[in-house]
C-alpha cells in the first residue's frame, strides 16, 4: 500500500517543481525528466543545453527564493493524453512517460509559468515554504529511467525542511556524519580500499583492517562454538540446478551474478555454475548426508561464508553496501517443539554479542505472515508465537511489522542505532518452511515416521563488511581496546632509549598486547601527533627518567598524558 504523503513530503515535491521552474528560466531549451521528493529533500533530472557544476547551484537557489516569494499557486488539472502530448510536444522524456500511462487522462500541475506531468500531491502555494528552509547540495549524472542504455541526464539534489532551524540542525548532523564516514576513516587509518580495476563493491582489506575482521570473526566463532554450533565450510560456487531447487533463480535472480556457462568454456563440461548468493543450500546438503533422528536435533551449523550479490553500482557505498561480503551465517534444524527454546537462545546470544561491541540502542522488529506465503497456516501461527515467546522471554520490546515476513517464514530483525541515531540492519533471525520442503529435508520422529524439521536462518552480525563500517562510524574510528589493530605505540626519545623500548615491546607482546616500536627519525611530538591521528589507544614515551626508574610514561587516547607507571601496573590496567 502506498504511503500517504506528509506535509513535508508535499513541500519537498513542490520545491522540485520550483527548482525546475527556476532552471527553465535560467537555461531556456532545457528538457525535463522527473522530480520526486526523497528522504530529507528532493531532486530533478534535466537534459540541459550545456553542462553545469556545483558553482551554479547558488544562482538556481536565488532564483528559487525569488519565485517562492511570489506566492505561486500549485494548480492541478486532469487532461486527455492527446492534449498532454500537445502541451509537452517539445519534451521527449515527458512524451515517453505519457505513452506508458495506462489511463485515458493524465494529471498536470501548473506552478507559475512551469507545467509538469505529475500526480502530486503538492502544497497550495509557495507561501507554505520557508525560503531559508532548503539548500541545493550537489549535481550528479543519472541515466534516464535508471538504464545505462538511456541518455545521461543532470540530476540536481536539494535538502528541504519546514524551517531554517531544522535545516541547520540537519546540516550540523551531516557534518558530524562526514567526520565519522567509514570510507574516509578507512583510508586515513589504512584499513581497506575498493579498487575499480578489480571491481566495484569488492573490498581489499589491508593488514590492519584484515586484523579487525579476524578479531571479530574469532570472537563471534568462539561464542558460537561454546553455544553448541558446529563449524562447516562450503564452496563459493555450485551447479546452477542447486539454485533452481532452492528457488533463488526464480525469487532472487536480480540479486545474483549471471551463471557461468561452462559448456561455452570447456567442451567436456555440461553443467552451468553459479557463484553463491547464500550459504543455506550447502548447509542443507551437509545435513542430508545422514538419516537424522529426533535425538540428533537440534543441529546448528555455522560458517563465516563469503557470498556474492549483484548490487547496482549506483547504490554501492563503502563497506555498508558491497557485492562480496562475509556473513556470520548459521542454520538451525530443529523440531517444532524445540523452536521456542532455539529462538530464545539465539536472542540471548545476539544481545550478549552486540553488548560486547558496545551497542546499546537496538530496535527490534517482528515480521509476520505476508499475503503470499508457503507452508501450512498452523505452522506459521506456531512459528510467529515462538518468535513472540522468545522476545518476551528475553524481555525485549519490539515493533510488529504485520505482513512483513518473507514468503517462506516470519522473522526478527534487529537494527543498531548509531551515534547519530541512524538505523543499521544487523541481526536477522528467519524461520523457514520453504527450503526444507524444496530439498525434502527430514528427520525420524519417536514413532519412526519421517517429519520435516523447521529451519532457522540466523546471522547475528550480518555482513561483517557492513558491521565494521558501522563500528568505525559509531566510534569515529576510536575502536574499543580489544578491537584496535595496534593497541600500543612505544616512542623512545632517542637512540640511547631504544634498548629499553625494545624490552618493553617484548614484554607487551608476550602478554598478547599488539604493540609497535616507533623508532623512525622524526620528532617525538610528530610521533605523538601521528599516534593521535591513527587513534592508537596508548602511547608509551621512554626517556632517561623512565629508564632510571624502570617505568613508562603513558599517554591515553583522548586524555593525553596520564602519568608515569611501572610496566606491570600498565599491563594489569589495560588487561582489565
C-alpha positions in Angstrom: 0.0 0.0 0.0 1.4 3.4 -1.0 2.4 5.6 1.9 0.3 8.8 2.3 2.3 12.0 1.6 3.0 14.0 4.7 3.2 17.8 4.8 7.0 17.8 4.5 6.7 15.4 1.5 4.5 17.9 -0.2 6.9 20.7 0.5 9.8 18.7 -0.9 7.9 17.7 -4.0 6.8 21.2 -4.6 10.3 22.5 -4.3 11.4 20.1 -7.0 8.9 21.9 -9.3 10.1 25.3 -8.2 13.6 24.2 -8.9 12.5 23.1 -12.4 10.8 26.4 -13.0 14.0 28.3 -11.9 16.1 26.1 -14.3 13.7 26.7 -17.1 14.1 30.5 -16.7 17.9 30.4 -16.4 18.5 27.7 -19.1 16.0 28.1 -22.0 15.5 24.9 -24.0 16.0 22.5 -21.1 14.3 19.1 -21.3 12.7 17.8 -18.1 12.9 14.3 -16.7 11.3 13.6 -13.3 11.5 15.4 -9.9 10.3 13.5 -6.8 10.5 14.1 -3.1 13.1 11.9 -1.4 14.3 11.4 2.2 15.4 14.8 3.5 14.8 16.6 0.3 14.2 16.3 -3.5 15.9 16.1 -6.9 15.1 16.8 -10.5 16.6 15.3 -13.7 17.4 17.7 -16.5 18.7 17.4 -20.1 20.5 20.8 -20.2 21.7 22.7 -23.3 25.2 23.0 -21.6 26.9 21.4 -18.6 26.6 22.9 -15.2 28.6 22.4 -12.0 28.0 22.9 -8.3 29.2 26.5 -8.7 25.9 27.2 -10.5 23.7 26.0 -7.6 23.7 29.3 -5.8 22.3 31.0 -8.9 19.5 28.5 -9.1 18.8 28.8 -5.4 18.5 32.6 -5.6 16.0 32.3 -8.5 14.0 29.7 -6.5 13.8 32.0 -3.5 12.6 34.8 -5.7 9.8 32.5 -7.1 8.8 31.3 -3.6 8.3 35.0 -2.5 5.9 35.4 -5.4 3.4 33.2 -3.7 3.0 30.8 -6.7 0.0 28.5 -6.5 0.0 24.8 -7.4 -3.0 24.1 -9.7 -3.9 20.6 -10.7 -5.7 19.8 -13.9 -6.9 16.5 -15.4 -6.5 16.4 -19.2 -6.6 13.8 -22.0 -3.4 12.1 -23.1 -3.8 13.7 -26.6 -3.9 17.2 -25.0 -0.9 16.3 -22.8 1.1 15.3 -25.9 0.4 18.8 -27.4 1.5 20.6 -24.2 4.7 18.5 -23.9 5.5 18.3 -27.7 9.0 19.6 -27.1 9.6 17.5 -24.1 10.7 13.9 -25.2 11.0 12.5 -21.7 7.5 13.6 -20.8 6.1 12.2 -24.0 7.7 8.9 -23.2 6.1 8.9 -19.7 2.7 9.8 -21.2 2.9 6.8 -23.5 3.4 4.5 -20.5 0.4 5.8 -18.6 -2.5 3.2 -18.9 -5.3 5.7 -18.1 -7.0 7.8 -20.7 -6.5 11.0 -18.8 -3.4 12.3 -17.1 -2.9 15.0 -14.4 -0.7 18.0 -14.8 0.4 20.7 -12.3 0.8 24.4 -13.1 3.1 26.5 -10.8 3.6 29.9 -12.3 5.0 29.6 -15.8 6.0 26.0 -15.2 3.9 23.0 -16.3 4.7 19.4 -15.3 3.2 16.0 -15.8 2.6 15.0 -12.2 0.2 13.0 -9.9 1.0 15.3 -6.9 0.2 15.9 -4.2 1.5 19.4 -3.7 1.1 22.3 -1.3 -1.4 25.0 -2.1 1.1 27.7 -2.7 4.8 28.6 -2.1 3.6 30.7 0.9 3.9 27.3 2.8 7.6 27.1 2.1 10.3 28.7 4.3 12.7 30.3 1.7 15.6 29.6 4.1 14.5 26.0 4.8 16.1 24.5 1.7 19.5 24.2 0.1 20.7 22.8 -3.2 23.5 20.4 -2.4 25.0 18.7 -5.4 25.0 17.9 -9.2 25.4 14.4 -10.5 24.8 12.3 -13.6 21.8 9.9 -13.8 20.7 7.7 -16.6 17.1 8.4 -17.7 14.9 5.8 -16.0 17.9 4.2 -14.4 19.0 2.4 -17.5 22.6 2.6 -18.9 21.1 2.3 -22.4 19.4 5.7 -22.0 20.8 9.2 -22.1 22.7 10.6 -19.2 20.8 13.5 -17.5 21.9 16.1 -15.0 20.5 15.5 -11.6 20.3 18.3 -9.1 19.8 17.4 -5.4 18.3 19.6 -2.7 17.6 19.4 1.0 14.4 20.7 2.4 12.8 21.1 5.8 9.9 23.1 7.3 12.2 25.7 8.9 15.6 27.2 8.6 16.4 25.8 12.1 15.6 22.2 11.1 17.8 22.6 8.0 20.7 23.9 10.2 20.3 21.0 12.6 20.4 18.5 9.8 23.5 20.1 8.2 25.3 20.0 11.5 24.4 16.3 11.8 25.6 15.8 8.3 28.9 17.5 9.2 29.3 15.1 12.1 28.4 12.1 9.8 31.1 13.2 7.4 33.7 13.2 10.3 32.6 9.6 11.1 32.3 8.4 7.4 33.9 5.0 7.4 35.2 5.4 3.9 37.3 8.4 5.0 38.4 6.7 8.2 39.2 3.5 6.3 41.7 5.5 4.1 43.0 7.6 6.9 43.7 4.6 9.2 44.9 2.4 6.2 42.2 -0.3 6.8 40.8 -1.1 3.4 40.1 0.2 -0.1 38.0 -0.7 -3.2 39.8 -0.8 -6.5 37.7 -0.1 -9.5 40.2 -2.1 -11.6 39.3 -5.1 -9.5 35.6 -4.3 -9.4 33.1 -2.0 -7.6 31.8 -3.3 -4.3 34.7 -5.8 -3.8 36.8 -4.9 -0.7 40.5 -5.2 -0.4 41.4 -5.5 3.3 44.8 -4.0 4.3 46.7 -5.6 7.2 45.1 -3.5 10.0 41.6 -3.9 8.5 42.0 -7.6 8.0 43.2 -7.9 11.6 40.0 -6.2 12.8 37.9 -8.6 10.7 39.9 -11.5 12.1 39.3 -10.4 15.7 35.6 -10.0 15.2 35.3 -13.4 13.4 37.4 -15.2 16.1 35.3 -13.7 18.9 32.0 -14.5 17.2 33.0 -18.0 16.2 34.3 -18.8 19.7 30.9 -17.7 21.1 29.0 -19.9 18.6 31.1 -23.0 19.3 30.6 -22.5 23.0 26.8 -22.4 22.3 26.6 -25.7 20.5 27.2 -24.7 16.9 29.3 -26.8 14.6 31.7 -25.2 12.2 31.3 -26.0 8.5 33.0 -24.6 5.4 31.4 -24.6 1.9 32.4 -23.7 -1.7 32.0 -20.3 -3.4 30.2 -21.8 -6.4 27.7 -24.6 -7.2 25.9 -26.1 -10.1 23.1 -23.9 -11.3 20.4 -26.6 -10.6 21.1 -26.2 -6.9 19.9 -22.6 -7.0 16.9 -23.7 -9.2 15.9 -26.2 -6.5 16.3 -23.6 -3.7 14.2 -21.1 -5.7 16.9 -18.4 -5.8 17.0 -18.3 -9.6 13.2 -17.6 -9.5 12.8 -15.3 -6.5 16.3 -13.8 -6.2 17.6 -13.6 -9.7 18.1 -9.8 -9.9 20.4 -10.0 -6.9 22.6 -12.8 -8.4 25.5 -12.6 -10.7 25.0 -14.3 -14.1 25.8 -18.1 -14.2 28.9 -19.4 -15.8 28.0 -21.3 -19.0 30.7 -24.0 -18.7 30.0 -25.7 -22.0 31.0 -22.5 -23.8 34.3 -22.6 -22.0 35.1 -26.3 -21.7 33.6 -28.9 -24.1 33.7 -31.7 -21.5 31.6 -29.7 -19.0 27.8 -29.9 -19.4 26.7 -28.2 -16.2 26.4 -24.5 -15.6 27.6 -23.0 -12.3 26.5 -20.1 -10.2 28.6 -18.0 -7.7 26.8 -18.3 -4.3 24.5 -15.5 -3.0 23.8 -17.5 0.1 25.1 -20.4 2.2 21.8 -22.2 3.1 21.7 -24.9 0.3 25.2 -26.1 1.2 24.3 -26.5 4.9 21.2 -28.5 3.9 23.4 -30.7 1.7 25.6 -31.4 4.8 22.5 -32.2 6.9 21.3 -34.6 4.3 24.4 -36.8 4.2 22.9 -38.9 7.0 19.5 -40.1 8.2 18.7 -37.8 11.1 16.7 -38.8 14.2 14.8 -36.5 16.6 17.6 -37.4 19.1 20.1 -35.6 16.8 18.2 -32.4 16.8 18.7 -29.5 17.1 21.7 -29.4 14.7 23.3 -26.0 14.4 25.7 -25.3 11.5 27.7 -22.1 11.4 30.0 -20.7 8.7 31.9 -17.4 8.1 30.9 -17.7 4.5 31.7 -15.2 1.8 28.8 -14.6 -0.6 28.3 -12.5 -3.7 25.3 -10.5 -4.6 24.8 -8.2 -7.6 24.1 -4.6 -6.4 23.7 -1.8 -8.9 26.8 0.3 -9.0 24.8 3.4 -8.1 23.8 2.0 -4.7 27.2 0.7 -3.6 28.5 2.6 -0.6 31.9 1.8 1.0 31.6 -1.3 3.3 27.9 -0.9 4.0 26.7 -1.8 0.5 29.0 -4.2 -1.3 29.0 -7.1 -3.8 31.1 -9.5 -1.9 30.8 -9.9 1.8 31.3 -12.4 4.7 28.4 -13.4 6.9 28.4 -15.0 10.3 25.9 -17.3 8.9 24.2 -20.2 10.7 21.3 -22.6 10.1 19.5 -24.5 12.9 17.5 -27.6 12.1 15.0 -28.4 14.9 11.7 -29.9 15.7 8.6 -27.7 16.1 8.7 -28.4 19.9 12.3 -27.1 20.1 11.7 -23.9 18.1 10.9 -21.6 21.0 13.9 -22.6 23.0 16.2 -22.2 20.0 14.9 -18.8 19.2 15.3 -17.7 22.8 18.9 -18.9 22.8 19.7 -17.1 19.6 18.3 -13.8 21.0 20.2 -14.1 24.3 23.4 -14.7 22.3 22.6 -11.8 20.0 22.2 -9.3 22.8 25.3 -10.6 24.6 27.4 -10.2 21.4 26.1 -6.8 20.5 26.7 -5.6 24.1 30.4 -6.8 23.8 30.8 -4.4 20.8 29.3 -1.5 22.8 26.0 -1.1 21.0 23.3 0.0 23.5 20.4 1.2 21.4 18.7 -1.5 19.4 15.4 -1.5 17.5 13.7 -4.9 17.2 11.1 -5.8 14.6 8.9 -8.8 14.3 7.7 -9.5 10.8 4.6 -11.8 10.3 2.9 -13.8 7.5 2.5 -11.9 4.2 -0.4 -12.3 1.8 1.7 -14.7 -0.4 3.3 -17.5 1.6 4.4 -21.1 1.5 3.7 -23.8 4.2 0.8 -24.6 6.5 -1.0 -21.8 8.3 -0.9 -23.7 11.6 2.9 -23.9 11.4 3.1 -20.2 10.6 1.0 -19.5 13.6 3.2 -21.6 15.8 6.4 -20.0 14.4 5.1 -16.5 15.0 4.0 -17.4 18.5 7.5 -18.9 19.1 9.1 -15.7 18.0 6.9 -13.7 20.3 7.6 -16.1 23.2 11.3 -15.7 22.6 11.1 -11.9 22.6 9.0 -12.0 25.8 11.4 -14.4 27.4 14.4 -12.1 26.9 12.2 -9.1 27.9 12.8 -7.3 24.6 10.4 -4.6 23.3 9.7 -4.9 19.6 7.7 -3.3 16.8 5.3 -5.5 14.9 5.6 -5.4 11.2 2.3 -7.1 10.2 2.6 -9.0 6.9 6.3 -8.0 6.6 7.7 -11.6 6.8 9.3 -13.4 3.9 7.2 -15.7 1.8 9.0 -18.7 3.4 8.6 -17.7 7.1 8.3 -15.0 9.8 11.4 -13.2 11.1 13.0 -11.0 13.7 15.3 -8.1 12.5 17.5 -6.2 15.0 18.8 -2.8 13.9 21.6 -0.9 15.6 21.1 2.7 16.4 24.4 4.5 15.9 25.8 7.7 17.5 23.8 9.8 15.0 20.5 7.9 15.7 20.7 6.2 12.3 19.4 2.6 12.0 21.6 -0.2 10.5 20.3 -3.6 9.7 22.3 -6.1 11.7 20.8 -9.3 13.1 18.3 -11.4 11.1 16.6 -14.5 12.6 14.3 -16.1 10.0 12.1 -19.2 10.3 12.0 -21.1 7.0 9.3 -23.6 5.9 10.3 -23.4 2.2 13.8 -24.9 1.9 13.1 -28.0 4.0 10.2 -28.7 1.6 12.1 -27.9 -1.6 15.1 -30.1 -0.6 13.0 -32.8 1.1 14.8 -32.4 4.4 13.5 -34.9 7.1 14.2 -36.5 10.4 12.7 -39.6 12.0 10.4 -38.9 15.0 9.8 -41.0 18.1 7.3 -43.2 16.2 9.7 -43.9 13.3 7.9 -41.5 11.0 9.5 -39.1 8.6 9.0 -35.5 9.6 10.0 -32.1 8.3 12.4 -30.1 10.6 12.0 -26.4 11.0 14.9 -24.5 9.7 16.1 -21.2 11.2 18.5 -18.9 9.3 20.4 -16.5 11.6 23.1 -14.0 11.0 23.9 -12.1 14.3 26.4 -9.6 12.9 25.1 -9.9 9.4 27.6 -8.7 6.8 30.9 -8.3 8.5 31.8 -5.6 6.0 28.8 -3.6 6.9 29.3 -4.3 10.6 32.8 -3.0 10.5 31.6 0.1 8.6 29.0 0.7 11.3 31.6 0.1 14.1 34.0 2.6 12.6 31.3 5.3 12.3 29.9 4.5 15.8 33.3 5.0 17.4 34.6 7.6 14.9 37.5 5.2 14.3 38.4 5.0 18.0 37.6 1.3 18.3 37.5 -0.4 21.8 40.9 -1.5 23.0 40.3 -5.2 22.3 39.4 -4.4 18.6 42.2 -1.9 17.9 44.6 -3.5 15.4 47.5 -1.7 17.0 46.9 -1.2 20.8 50.2 0.5 21.9 52.9 2.6 20.3 56.3 2.7 22.1 58.1 6.0 21.4 61.8 6.3 22.6 63.1 9.8 22.9 66.4 9.0 21.3 68.8 6.2 20.2 70.0 5.5 23.8 66.5 4.7 24.9 65.9 2.2 22.1 67.2 -0.9 24.0 64.8 -0.4 27.0 62.0 0.4 24.5 62.6 -3.0 22.8 62.4 -4.7 26.2 59.1 -3.0 26.9 57.7 -4.1 23.5 58.9 -7.7 24.0 57.1 -7.9 27.3 53.9 -6.4 25.9 53.9 -8.9 23.0 54.4 -11.8 25.5 51.3 -10.7 27.2 49.3 -10.7 23.9 49.2 -6.9 23.5 49.6 -5.6 19.9 52.5 -3.2 20.2 54.7 -1.3 17.7 58.0 0.4 18.3 58.2 3.8 16.6 62.0 4.4 16.1 61.7 6.5 12.9 63.9 9.6 12.6 61.1 12.0 13.5 60.5 14.3 16.4 58.7 12.9 19.4 55.9 15.5 19.1 55.3 14.4 15.5 55.1 10.7 16.5 52.6 11.6 19.3 50.5 13.6 16.8 50.6 10.8 14.3 49.6 8.3 17.1 46.6 10.5 17.8 45.6 10.7 14.1 45.9 6.9 13.9 43.7 6.7 17.0 46.2 4.4 18.9 44.7 3.7 22.4 48.1 4.1 24.3 51.4 5.8 23.5 54.3 4.9 25.8 57.1 7.5 25.9 60.5 6.4 27.1 63.4 8.7 28.1 66.2 8.8 30.7 63.8 9.2 33.6 61.8 6.1 32.6 65.0 4.0 32.1 66.3 5.1 35.5 63.1 4.3 37.4 62.2 1.3 35.2 58.8 2.9 34.3 57.0 4.2 31.2 55.2 7.5 30.6 51.7 6.7 29.4 49.5 8.8 27.1 45.9 7.6 26.7 43.8 8.3 23.6 41.7 11.5 24.0 43.0 12.0 27.6 46.7 12.8 26.9 49.4 12.3 29.5 48.1 10.2 32.4 51.4 9.8 34.2 54.3 7.5 34.9 53.8 3.9 35.9 55.5 0.5 36.2 55.1 -1.6 33.1 53.4 -4.4 35.1 51.0 -1.9 36.5 50.2 -0.7 33.0 49.7 -4.2 31.7 47.3 -5.0 34.6 45.4 -1.8 33.9 44.8 -2.5 30.2 44.1 -6.2 30.7 41.2 -5.2 33.0 
